[in-house]
Amino acid sequence: MMRLRRVSKHVKDQNWAAVVLDFAIVVAGILIAFQITSWSEARQDRREEQRYLAELATNLKADLTQARAGQQVSLQRLSAAEAILEEAAPGYDRLPFFAAIGEDLPPLGIVADYPYAHLTSYYFMIISSSTFEELIQTGNIGVLSNRDLVMELTDYYHRLDRQRGDDDLILTQAEGMLDWARENGVGMGDRATLEETVSRALTDDEFLGFVKMAGFLANWQYDSLAGIEAEAEELLAAVEAELKDR
């Protein structure tokens, strides 16, 4: 207010040099205020970015745990199916369009005692996407300064959304097996030897078809979860690198 009074006085006195000086001081003050505000907002954005990156890393680690656990369940199911098919359908092979499994199938162990349970033990991955969803819903996605990382995160979470659709399809296939079990008086907790399940597969084409389907779905799910694991590992490395740079 005092500065404005001085400008008015200088105008009345026609002291143009003083008017220009006062005006320059006012403009400079406004620009400095804007700069301070911008600098403060930038610092706040960087703090928010660090927080979001740390939370994204936590989510990705949880996804890795889930994907790896799911692969082990898939391998157990595949082991149970292939043990039966080796005897009941020796000419049946894994389909070539799945990536090769880079590890040995686990030993049957307890799987051999409860084949019906393991043939229908489908794994449903619990996805940790809370941080990315918050970024989208709040409009804070712009806080992440690495735009390539934003695109990679977007592609990754779209893939996880598609995984939910795959899970629904797998559940539909499992329901057919459960219907067969109910109609034939078979419980998921029923014990059966490998010889008994092979004998059933040799005499019951519907059951043999379900065993083949269980093997196919186990291979499919393993392949899908292995892809998610690889993508999550790459993203986690990228997120952690961003954290180190901040």
Secondary structure, 3 states (H helix, E strand, C coil): CHHHHHHHHHHHCCCHHHHHHHHHHHHHHHHHHHHHHHHHHHHHHHHHHHHHHHHHHHHHHHHHHHHHHHHHHHHHHHHHHHHHHHHHCCCCCCCCCCCCCCCCCCCCHHHHCCHHHHHCCCCCCCCCCHHHHHHHHHCHHHHCCCHHHHHHHHHHHHHHHHHHHHHHHHHHHHHHHHHHHHHCCCCCCCCCCHHHHHHHHHHCHHHHHHHHHHHHHHHHHHHHHHHHHHHHHHHHHHHHHHHHHC
